[in-house]
Amino acid sequence: MVGVRLRVPLFEGGKVKSETREAISQYDKSFQELEYVKRKVAQEARVAFLDVTTGIARIDAFGQALSSTKLQLESTKLGLEVGVRTAVDVLNAETLLAEARRDMFGAIYDAILAKFRLQAVTGRLVESDLVAINDLFVE
């Protein structure tokens, strides 16, 4: 008695096709995530750059306002000596000068932070930059 046994699967490609579709889907998902991250980083870099340029413009504007306020205070003090202004006017002018200084320092602070954000987004932020700024604030 001689026998031959033959096993032929009718369909075995389902697993391979399924794994192939899964791998393609994973690739597409990874590609889309990469594109999203690229766009997000580019957008953050644009925003950070605009913040830096805006900060510089704000510093210039508040510098002009500070100069103007100093002149106003001097004029008000002169008016007090002449008798045209009162001490309250001088105090108001000094308050405006203090506010102008506060605004100027706030603009400088914002510009420094914007510069750090830009460096961080572009991957150029190094420890020595932070140490240099920290030394300025410590002094």
DSSP file (Angstrom, degrees, kcal/mol; ACC not computed):
  #  RESIDUE AA STRUCTURE BP1 BP2  ACC     N-H-->O    O-->H-N    N-H-->O    O-->H-N    TCO  KAPPA ALPHA  PHI   PSI    X-CA   Y-CA   Z-CA
    1    1 A M              0   0    0      0, 0.0     2,-0.4     0, 0.0     0, 0.0   0.000 360.0 360.0 360.0 124.5    0.0    0.0    0.0
    2    2 A V        -     0   0    0      2,-0.0     2,-0.4     0, 0.0     0, 0.0  -0.970 360.0-176.7-123.2 135.2    1.5    3.3   -1.1
    3    3 A G        -     0   0    0     -2,-0.4     2,-0.5     2,-0.0     0, 0.0  -0.970  13.9-156.6-134.2 149.3   -0.1    6.6   -0.3
    4    4 A V        -     0   0    0     -2,-0.4     2,-0.5     2,-0.0    -2,-0.0  -0.988   7.8-159.0-125.1 130.0    0.7   10.2   -1.1
    5    5 A R        -     0   0    0     -2,-0.5     2,-0.5     2,-0.0    -2,-0.0  -0.940   9.7-174.0-110.9 128.8   -0.5   13.0    1.0
    6    6 A L        -     0   0    0     -2,-0.5     2,-0.6     2,-0.1    -2,-0.0  -0.984   7.1-168.8-129.1 123.3   -0.7   16.4   -0.6
    7    7 A R        +     0   0    0     -2,-0.5    -2,-0.0     2,-0.0     0, 0.0  -0.945  13.0 169.3-112.9 113.9   -1.5   19.6    1.4
    8    8 A V        -     0   0    0     -2,-0.6     2,-0.2     3,-0.0    -2,-0.1  -0.972  28.5-136.7-125.0 115.3   -2.2   22.6   -0.8
    9    9 A P        -     0   0    0      0, 0.0     3,-0.2     0, 0.0    -2,-0.0  -0.487   5.3-145.8 -71.1 141.1   -3.7   25.6    0.9
   10   10 A L  S    S+     0   0    0      1,-0.3     2,-0.3    -2,-0.2     0, 0.0   0.892  83.3   1.1 -73.6 -39.0   -6.5   27.2   -1.0
   11   11 A F        +     0   0    0      1,-0.1    -1,-0.3    -3,-0.0    -3,-0.0  -0.882  61.1 150.8-154.0 117.2   -5.6   30.7    0.0
   12   12 A E        +     0   0    0     -2,-0.3     4,-0.5    -3,-0.2     3,-0.4   0.279  56.0  88.9-127.5   7.8   -2.7   31.8    2.2
   13   13 A G     >  +     0   0    0      1,-0.2     4,-2.6     2,-0.1     5,-0.2   0.505  62.5  88.0 -87.0  -3.2   -2.0   35.3    0.9
   14   14 A G  H  > S+     0   0    0      1,-0.2     4,-2.4     2,-0.2    -1,-0.2   0.888  88.3  48.8 -62.7 -41.1   -4.5   37.1    3.2
   15   15 A K  H  > S+     0   0    0     -3,-0.4     4,-2.6     2,-0.2    -1,-0.2   0.924 112.9  47.0 -66.4 -43.6   -2.0   37.6    6.0
   16   16 A V  H  > S+     0   0    0     -4,-0.5     4,-2.3     2,-0.2    -2,-0.2   0.923 113.8  47.6 -64.7 -44.6    0.7   38.9    3.7
   17   17 A K  H  X S+     0   0    0     -4,-2.6     4,-2.6     2,-0.2    -1,-0.2   0.897 112.5  50.0 -63.9 -39.5   -1.7   41.3    2.0
   18   18 A S  H  X S+     0   0    0     -4,-2.4     4,-2.3    -5,-0.2    -2,-0.2   0.921 111.7  47.0 -65.2 -44.5   -3.0   42.5    5.3
   19   19 A E  H  X S+     0   0    0     -4,-2.6     4,-2.5     2,-0.2    -2,-0.2   0.868 111.9  51.9 -65.5 -36.0    0.5   43.1    6.7
   20   20 A T  H  X S+     0   0    0     -4,-2.3     4,-2.4     2,-0.2    -2,-0.2   0.934 110.5  47.2 -65.3 -46.1    1.5   44.9    3.5
   21   21 A R  H  X S+     0   0    0     -4,-2.6     4,-2.4     1,-0.2    -2,-0.2   0.899 112.6  50.5 -61.4 -39.7   -1.6   47.2    3.7
   22   22 A E  H  X S+     0   0    0     -4,-2.3     4,-2.6     2,-0.2    -2,-0.2   0.917 110.0  49.4 -64.0 -43.2   -0.8   47.8    7.4
   23   23 A A  H  X S+     0   0    0     -4,-2.5     4,-2.3     2,-0.2    -2,-0.2   0.898 111.6  49.1 -63.7 -40.1    2.8   48.7    6.6
   24   24 A I  H  X S+     0   0    0     -4,-2.4     4,-2.6     2,-0.2    -1,-0.2   0.915 111.6  49.4 -65.3 -41.9    1.7   51.1    3.9
   25   25 A S  H  X S+     0   0    0     -4,-2.4     4,-2.6     2,-0.2    -2,-0.2   0.905 110.7  49.6 -63.6 -41.5   -0.8   52.7    6.2
   26   26 A Q  H  X S+     0   0    0     -4,-2.6     4,-2.6     2,-0.2    -1,-0.2   0.902 111.1  50.2 -63.6 -40.7    1.9   53.1    8.9
   27   27 A Y  H  X S+     0   0    0     -4,-2.3     4,-2.7     2,-0.2    -2,-0.2   0.939 111.6  47.6 -62.4 -46.9    4.2   54.7    6.3
   28   28 A D  H  X S+     0   0    0     -4,-2.6     4,-2.5     1,-0.2    -2,-0.2   0.909 112.3  50.0 -61.0 -42.2    1.5   57.1    5.2
   29   29 A K  H  X S+     0   0    0     -4,-2.6     4,-2.4     2,-0.2    -1,-0.2   0.931 112.1  47.0 -62.1 -46.0    0.7   58.0    8.8
   30   30 A S  H  X S+     0   0    0     -4,-2.6     4,-2.3     1,-0.2    -2,-0.2   0.894 111.7  51.2 -63.5 -40.2    4.4   58.6    9.6
   31   31 A F  H  X S+     0   0    0     -4,-2.7     4,-2.3     2,-0.2    -1,-0.2   0.919 110.8  48.0 -63.5 -43.7    4.8   60.7    6.5
   32   32 A Q  H  X S+     0   0    0     -4,-2.5     4,-2.3     2,-0.2    -2,-0.2   0.890 111.1  50.8 -64.8 -39.8    1.8   62.8    7.4
   33   33 A E  H  X S+     0   0    0     -4,-2.4     4,-2.4     2,-0.2    -1,-0.2   0.899 109.7  51.0 -63.9 -40.2    3.1   63.3   11.0
   34   34 A L  H  X S+     0   0    0     -4,-2.3     4,-2.4     2,-0.2    -2,-0.2   0.922 110.4  48.4 -62.9 -44.4    6.5   64.4    9.6
   35   35 A E  H  X S+     0   0    0     -4,-2.3     4,-2.5     2,-0.2    -2,-0.2   0.896 110.7  51.8 -62.1 -40.7    4.8   66.9    7.3
   36   36 A Y  H  X S+     0   0    0     -4,-2.3     4,-2.6     1,-0.2    -2,-0.2   0.926 110.8  47.1 -61.7 -45.3    2.7   68.2   10.2
   37   37 A V  H  X S+     0   0    0     -4,-2.4     4,-2.7     2,-0.2     5,-0.2   0.902 111.2  51.7 -65.6 -40.6    5.8   68.7   12.3
   38   38 A K  H  X S+     0   0    0     -4,-2.4     4,-2.4     1,-0.2    -1,-0.2   0.936 113.1  44.6 -60.2 -46.2    7.7   70.4    9.5
   39   39 A R  H  X S+     0   0    0     -4,-2.5     4,-2.5     2,-0.2    -2,-0.2   0.895 113.1  51.0 -65.7 -39.5    4.8   72.8    9.0
   40   40 A K  H  X S+     0   0    0     -4,-2.6     4,-2.7     2,-0.2    -2,-0.2   0.923 111.6  46.5 -64.8 -44.3    4.4   73.4   12.7
   41   41 A V  H  X S+     0   0    0     -4,-2.7     4,-2.4     2,-0.2    -2,-0.2   0.906 112.5  50.5 -65.0 -41.4    8.1   74.2   13.2
   42   42 A A  H  X S+     0   0    0     -4,-2.4     4,-2.3    -5,-0.2    -2,-0.2   0.917 112.1  47.6 -62.6 -42.3    8.1   76.5   10.1
   43   43 A Q  H  X S+     0   0    0     -4,-2.5     4,-2.6     2,-0.2    -2,-0.2   0.922 112.0  49.3 -64.2 -44.3    5.1   78.4   11.5
   44   44 A E  H  X S+     0   0    0     -4,-2.7     4,-2.6     1,-0.2    -2,-0.2   0.877 110.5  51.3 -63.5 -37.1    6.6   78.7   15.0
   45   45 A A  H  X S+     0   0    0     -4,-2.4     4,-2.5     2,-0.2    -1,-0.2   0.911 110.4  48.7 -66.1 -41.8    9.9   80.0   13.4
   46   46 A R  H  X S+     0   0    0     -4,-2.3     4,-2.5     2,-0.2    -2,-0.2   0.932 113.2  47.0 -62.4 -45.1    7.9   82.6   11.4
   47   47 A V  H  X S+     0   0    0     -4,-2.6     4,-2.3     1,-0.2    -2,-0.2   0.923 113.0  48.7 -63.0 -44.0    6.0   83.7   14.5
   48   48 A A  H  X S+     0   0    0     -4,-2.6     4,-2.0     2,-0.2    70,-0.2   0.897 111.3  50.2 -64.2 -39.6    9.2   83.9   16.6
   49   49 A F  H  X S+     0   0    0     -4,-2.5     4,-2.5     2,-0.2     5,-0.2   0.922 111.2  48.4 -64.2 -43.5   10.9   85.9   13.9
   50   50 A L  H  X S+     0   0    0     -4,-2.5     4,-2.7     1,-0.2    -2,-0.2   0.874 108.9  54.2 -64.6 -35.9    8.0   88.3   13.7
   51   51 A D  H  X S+     0   0    0     -4,-2.3     4,-2.4     2,-0.2    -1,-0.2   0.896 109.1  48.8 -63.2 -39.2    8.1   88.6   17.5
   52   52 A V  H  X S+     0   0    0     -4,-2.0     4,-2.2    62,-0.2    -2,-0.2   0.946 113.9  44.5 -65.5 -47.9   11.8   89.5   17.4
   53   53 A T  H  X S+     0   0    0     -4,-2.5     4,-2.0     1,-0.2    -2,-0.2   0.891 114.8  49.2 -66.4 -37.0   11.3   92.2   14.7
   54   54 A T  H  X S+     0   0    0     -4,-2.7     4,-2.6    -5,-0.2    -1,-0.2   0.900 109.1  53.6 -65.4 -39.7    8.2   93.5   16.5
   55   55 A G  H  X S+     0   0    0     -4,-2.4     4,-2.3     2,-0.2    -2,-0.2   0.903 108.1  49.3 -61.0 -41.9   10.2   93.6   19.8
   56   56 A I  H  X S+     0   0    0     -4,-2.2     4,-2.1     2,-0.2    -1,-0.2   0.918 112.0  48.3 -64.0 -42.9   12.9   95.7   18.1
   57   57 A A  H  X S+     0   0    0     -4,-2.0     4,-2.5     1,-0.2    -2,-0.2   0.893 110.8  51.3 -64.7 -39.0   10.3   98.1   16.7
   58   58 A R  H  X S+     0   0    0     -4,-2.6     4,-3.1     2,-0.2     5,-0.3   0.898 107.5  52.9 -65.3 -39.4    8.6   98.3   20.1
   59   59 A I  H  X S+     0   0    0     -4,-2.3     4,-2.0     2,-0.2    -2,-0.2   0.930 110.9  47.2 -61.0 -44.5   12.0   99.1   21.8
   60   60 A D  H  X S+     0   0    0     -4,-2.1     4,-2.0     2,-0.2    -2,-0.2   0.925 113.8  47.7 -61.8 -44.3   12.5  101.9   19.3
   61   61 A A  H  X S+     0   0    0     -4,-2.5     4,-2.3     1,-0.2    -2,-0.2   0.928 113.6  46.0 -64.8 -45.3    9.0  103.3   19.8
   62   62 A F  H  X S+     0   0    0     -4,-3.1     4,-2.3     1,-0.2    -1,-0.2   0.808 108.8  57.7 -69.7 -27.2    9.2  103.2   23.6
   63   63 A G  H  X S+     0   0    0     -4,-2.0     4,-2.2    -5,-0.3    -1,-0.2   0.912 108.2  46.2 -64.5 -42.1   12.7  104.8   23.4
   64   64 A Q  H  X S+     0   0    0     -4,-2.0     4,-2.5     2,-0.2    -2,-0.2   0.908 112.5  50.3 -64.9 -41.4   11.2  107.7   21.6
   65   65 A A  H  X S+     0   0    0     -4,-2.3     4,-2.4     1,-0.2    -2,-0.2   0.887 109.4  51.8 -64.2 -37.8    8.3  107.9   24.1
   66   66 A L  H  X S+     0   0    0     -4,-2.3     4,-2.3     2,-0.2    -2,-0.2   0.924 110.4  47.7 -64.8 -44.4   10.9  107.8   26.9
   67   67 A S  H  X S+     0   0    0     -4,-2.2     4,-2.1     1,-0.2    -2,-0.2   0.915 113.0  49.1 -61.3 -42.7   12.8  110.7   25.4
   68   68 A S  H  X S+     0   0    0     -4,-2.5     4,-2.1     1,-0.2    -2,-0.2   0.896 110.4  50.1 -64.0 -40.5    9.6  112.6   24.8
   69   69 A T  H  X S+     0   0    0     -4,-2.4     4,-2.4     2,-0.2    -1,-0.2   0.868 107.9  53.6 -68.4 -36.1    8.5  112.0   28.4
   70   70 A K  H  X S+     0   0    0     -4,-2.3     4,-2.5     2,-0.2    -1,-0.2   0.929 109.9  47.9 -62.1 -44.0   11.8  113.2   29.8
   71   71 A L  H  X S+     0   0    0     -4,-2.1     4,-2.5     1,-0.2    -2,-0.2   0.891 110.1  52.6 -63.6 -38.1   11.5  116.5   27.8
   72   72 A Q  H  X S+     0   0    0     -4,-2.1     4,-2.5     2,-0.2    -1,-0.2   0.908 109.1  49.5 -63.4 -41.3    7.9  116.9   29.1
   73   73 A L  H  X S+     0   0    0     -4,-2.4     4,-2.6     2,-0.2    -2,-0.2   0.930 111.3  48.5 -63.8 -45.0    9.1  116.5   32.7
   74   74 A E  H  X S+     0   0    0     -4,-2.5     4,-2.3     1,-0.2    -2,-0.2   0.913 112.8  48.7 -61.0 -41.8   11.9  119.0   32.2
   75   75 A S  H  X S+     0   0    0     -4,-2.5     4,-2.4     2,-0.2    -1,-0.2   0.895 111.1  49.8 -64.5 -40.2    9.4  121.4   30.6
   76   76 A T  H  X S+     0   0    0     -4,-2.5     4,-1.8     2,-0.2    -2,-0.2   0.894 110.2  50.3 -67.5 -38.7    6.9  120.9   33.5
   77   77 A K  H  X S+     0   0    0     -4,-2.6     4,-2.1     2,-0.2    -2,-0.2   0.911 111.2  48.9 -64.3 -41.1    9.7  121.5   36.1
   78   78 A L  H  X S+     0   0    0     -4,-2.3     4,-2.0     1,-0.2    -2,-0.2   0.901 109.5  52.5 -64.1 -39.5   10.6  124.7   34.3
   79   79 A G  H  X>S+     0   0    0     -4,-2.4     5,-2.2     1,-0.2     4,-1.7   0.844 107.2  53.1 -64.2 -32.8    6.9  125.7   34.2
   80   80 A L  H  <5S+     0   0    0     -4,-1.8    -2,-0.2     4,-0.2    -1,-0.2   0.904 108.5  49.4 -67.2 -41.4    6.8  125.1   38.0
   81   81 A E  H  <5S+     0   0    0     -4,-2.1    -2,-0.2     1,-0.2    -1,-0.2   0.877 113.7  46.0 -65.0 -36.9    9.8  127.4   38.5
   82   82 A V  H  <5S-     0   0    0     -4,-2.0    -1,-0.2    -5,-0.2    -2,-0.2   0.798 116.8-114.7 -76.6 -28.6    8.1  130.1   36.4
   83   83 A G  T  <5S+     0   0    0     -4,-1.7    -3,-0.2    -5,-0.2    -4,-0.1   0.513  89.2 106.3 107.4   7.2    4.8  129.7   38.1
   84   84 A V  S   <S+     0   0    0     -5,-2.2     2,-0.2    -6,-0.2    -4,-0.2   0.771  77.6  47.2 -87.6 -28.1    2.8  128.3   35.2
   85   85 A R  S    S-     0   0    0     -6,-1.7     2,-0.2    -9,-0.2    -2,-0.1  -0.702  75.2-133.2-112.6 163.3    2.6  124.7   36.5
   86   86 A T     >  -     0   0    0     -2,-0.2     4,-1.5     1,-0.1     3,-0.2  -0.628  30.2-105.5-109.4 171.1    1.8  123.2   39.8
   87   87 A A  H  > S+     0   0    0      1,-0.2     4,-2.4    -2,-0.2     5,-0.2   0.818 120.7  60.0 -64.6 -30.1    3.6  120.5   41.8
   88   88 A V  H  > S+     0   0    0      2,-0.2     4,-2.5     1,-0.2    -1,-0.2   0.887 101.9  52.8 -64.6 -38.5    0.8  118.1   40.8
   89   89 A D  H  > S+     0   0    0     -3,-0.2     4,-2.2     2,-0.2    -1,-0.2   0.901 109.2  49.4 -62.6 -40.4    1.7  118.6   37.2
   90   90 A V  H  X S+     0   0    0     -4,-1.5     4,-2.4     2,-0.2    -2,-0.2   0.920 110.7  49.7 -64.7 -43.5    5.3  117.8   38.0
   91   91 A L  H  X S+     0   0    0     -4,-2.4     4,-2.3     1,-0.2    -2,-0.2   0.903 110.4  50.4 -63.0 -40.7    4.2  114.6   39.8
   92   92 A N  H  X S+     0   0    0     -4,-2.5     4,-2.3     2,-0.2    -1,-0.2   0.906 110.5  49.6 -62.6 -41.0    2.0  113.6   36.9
   93   93 A A  H  X S+     0   0    0     -4,-2.2     4,-2.0     2,-0.2    -2,-0.2   0.886 110.4  50.1 -65.6 -38.8    4.9  114.1   34.5
   94   94 A E  H  X S+     0   0    0     -4,-2.4     4,-2.4     2,-0.2    -1,-0.2   0.873 109.3  52.1 -67.1 -36.1    7.2  112.0   36.8
   95   95 A T  H  X S+     0   0    0     -4,-2.3     4,-2.4     2,-0.2    -2,-0.2   0.920 109.1  49.6 -63.3 -43.7    4.5  109.3   36.8
   96   96 A L  H  X S+     0   0    0     -4,-2.3     4,-2.3     1,-0.2    -2,-0.2   0.882 110.1  51.6 -62.5 -37.5    4.4  109.3   33.0
   97   97 A L  H  X S+     0   0    0     -4,-2.0     4,-2.4     2,-0.2    -2,-0.2   0.916 109.7  48.9 -65.2 -42.8    8.2  109.1   33.0
   98   98 A A  H  X S+     0   0    0     -4,-2.4     4,-2.5     1,-0.2    -2,-0.2   0.900 111.8  49.4 -63.3 -40.0    8.1  106.1   35.3
   99   99 A E  H  X S+     0   0    0     -4,-2.4     4,-2.7     2,-0.2    -1,-0.2   0.896 109.7  51.3 -65.4 -39.5    5.5  104.4   33.1
  100  100 A A  H  X S+     0   0    0     -4,-2.3     4,-2.3     2,-0.2    -2,-0.2   0.902 110.9  48.1 -64.6 -41.0    7.5  105.1   30.0
  101  101 A R  H  X S+     0   0    0     -4,-2.4     4,-2.8     2,-0.2     5,-0.2   0.926 111.4  50.6 -63.4 -43.9   10.6  103.5   31.6
  102  102 A R  H  X S+     0   0    0     -4,-2.5     4,-2.3     1,-0.2    -2,-0.2   0.925 111.8  47.3 -58.8 -45.4    8.5  100.5   32.7
  103  103 A D  H  X S+     0   0    0     -4,-2.7     4,-2.2     2,-0.2    -1,-0.2   0.886 111.5  51.6 -64.0 -39.0    7.1  100.1   29.2
  104  104 A M  H  X S+     0   0    0     -4,-2.3     4,-2.1     2,-0.2    -2,-0.2   0.934 111.7  45.2 -63.6 -47.0   10.6  100.4   27.7
  105  105 A F  H  X S+     0   0    0     -4,-2.8     4,-2.5     1,-0.2    -1,-0.2   0.861 111.5  53.9 -67.4 -33.8   12.0   97.7   30.0
  106  106 A G  H  X S+     0   0    0     -4,-2.3     4,-2.5    -5,-0.2    -1,-0.2   0.897 108.5  49.2 -64.3 -39.6    9.0   95.5   29.3
  107  107 A A  H  X S+     0   0    0     -4,-2.2     4,-2.2     2,-0.2    -2,-0.2   0.888 111.1  49.6 -66.7 -39.1    9.7   95.8   25.6
  108  108 A I  H  X S+     0   0    0     -4,-2.1     4,-2.2     2,-0.2    -2,-0.2   0.930 111.7  48.8 -63.8 -45.1   13.3   94.9   26.1
  109  109 A Y  H  X S+     0   0    0     -4,-2.5     4,-2.3     1,-0.2    -2,-0.2   0.924 111.8  48.7 -60.2 -45.9   12.3   91.9   28.2
  110  110 A D  H  X S+     0   0    0     -4,-2.5     4,-2.4     1,-0.2    -1,-0.2   0.886 110.4  51.3 -62.5 -39.3    9.8   90.7   25.6
  111  111 A A  H  X S+     0   0    0     -4,-2.2     4,-2.2     2,-0.2    -1,-0.2   0.887 109.1  50.5 -66.6 -38.9   12.4   91.1   22.8
  112  112 A I  H  X S+     0   0    0     -4,-2.2     4,-2.1     2,-0.2    -2,-0.2   0.930 111.9  47.4 -64.4 -44.4   14.9   89.0   24.7
  113  113 A L  H  X S+     0   0    0     -4,-2.3     4,-2.5     1,-0.2    -2,-0.2   0.901 110.8  51.9 -62.7 -40.3   12.4   86.3   25.3
  114  114 A A  H  X S+     0   0    0     -4,-2.4     4,-2.4     1,-0.2   -62,-0.2   0.889 108.0  52.0 -63.6 -38.7   11.4   86.4   21.6
  115  115 A K  H  X S+     0   0    0     -4,-2.2     4,-2.4     2,-0.2    -1,-0.2   0.912 110.4  48.1 -63.7 -41.7   15.0   86.0   20.6
  116  116 A F  H  X S+     0   0    0     -4,-2.1     4,-2.6     2,-0.2    -2,-0.2   0.899 110.5  51.3 -65.7 -39.6   15.4   83.0   22.8
  117  117 A R  H  X S+     0   0    0     -4,-2.5     4,-2.7     2,-0.2     5,-0.2   0.916 110.4  49.3 -62.7 -42.0   12.2   81.5   21.4
  118  118 A L  H  X S+     0   0    0     -4,-2.4     4,-2.1   -70,-0.2     6,-0.2   0.927 112.5  47.2 -62.9 -44.4   13.5   82.0   17.9
  119  119 A Q  H  X>S+     0   0    0     -4,-2.4     5,-3.1     1,-0.2     6,-1.0   0.893 113.1  49.3 -63.8 -38.5   16.8   80.4   18.8
  120  120 A A  H ><5S+     0   0    0     -4,-2.6     3,-0.6     4,-0.2    -2,-0.2   0.915 111.4  48.1 -67.4 -42.6   15.0   77.5   20.5
  121  121 A V  H 3<5S+     0   0    0     -4,-2.7    -1,-0.2     1,-0.2    -2,-0.2   0.882 115.4  44.5 -66.6 -37.2   12.7   76.9   17.5
  122  122 A T  H 3<5S-     0   0    0     -4,-2.1    -1,-0.2    -5,-0.2    -2,-0.2   0.484 114.7-115.5 -87.0  -1.9   15.5   77.0   15.0
  123  123 A G  T <<5S+     0   0    0     -3,-0.6    -3,-0.2    -4,-0.5    -4,-0.1   0.762  85.3 112.6  78.8  24.6   17.7   74.8   17.2
  124  124 A R      < +     0   0    0     -5,-3.1     2,-0.5    -6,-0.2    -4,-0.2   0.274  35.5 118.6-113.2   9.5   20.4   77.4   17.9
  125  125 A L        +     0   0    0     -6,-1.0     2,-0.3    -7,-0.1    -9,-0.0  -0.672  40.2 179.3 -81.3 123.2   19.9   78.1   21.6
  126  126 A V    >>  -     0   0    0     -2,-0.5     4,-1.2     1,-0.1     3,-0.9  -0.844  40.1-112.2-122.8 161.2   23.0   77.2   23.5
  127  127 A E  H 3> S+     0   0    0     -2,-0.3     4,-2.4     1,-0.3     5,-0.2   0.831 111.8  64.1 -62.7 -34.0   23.8   77.5   27.2
  128  128 A S  H 3> S+     0   0    0      1,-0.2     4,-2.3     2,-0.2    -1,-0.3   0.847  98.9  55.3 -62.7 -32.6   26.3   80.3   26.8
  129  129 A D  H <> S+     0   0    0     -3,-0.9     4,-2.0     2,-0.2    -1,-0.2   0.933 109.9  45.8 -62.5 -45.4   23.5   82.6   25.5
  130  130 A L  H  X S+     0   0    0     -4,-1.2     4,-2.4     1,-0.2    -2,-0.2   0.885 111.9  51.3 -65.7 -39.0   21.5   81.9   28.6
  131  131 A V  H  X S+     0   0    0     -4,-2.4     4,-2.4     2,-0.2    -1,-0.2   0.907 108.8  51.6 -65.2 -41.2   24.5   82.4   30.9
  132  132 A A  H  X S+     0   0    0     -4,-2.3     4,-1.5     2,-0.2    -2,-0.2   0.921 113.3  43.7 -63.2 -44.4   25.3   85.8   29.2
  133  133 A I  H  X S+     0   0    0     -4,-2.0     4,-1.9     2,-0.2    -1,-0.2   0.898 112.1  53.5 -67.6 -39.4   21.8   87.1   29.7
  134  134 A N  H  X S+     0   0    0     -4,-2.4     4,-2.1     1,-0.2    -2,-0.2   0.898 105.9  53.6 -61.8 -39.7   21.7   85.8   33.2
  135  135 A D  H  X S+     0   0    0     -4,-2.4     4,-1.9     1,-0.2    -1,-0.2   0.872 106.1  53.4 -62.9 -36.4   24.9   87.6   34.0
  136  136 A L  H  < S+     0   0    0     -4,-1.5    -1,-0.2     1,-0.2    -2,-0.2   0.909 111.6  44.8 -64.3 -40.8   23.4   90.9   32.7
  137  137 A F  H  < S+     0   0    0     -4,-1.9    -2,-0.2     1,-0.2    -1,-0.2   0.809 110.4  54.3 -74.3 -29.0   20.4   90.5   35.1
  138  138 A V  H  <        0   0    0     -4,-2.1    -1,-0.2     1,-0.3    -2,-0.2   0.887 360.0 360.0 -71.4 -37.9   22.6   89.5   38.0
  139  139 A E     <        0   0    0     -4,-1.9    -1,-0.3    -5,-0.2    -2,-0.2   0.512 360.0 360.0 -66.4 360.0   24.7   92.6   37.7
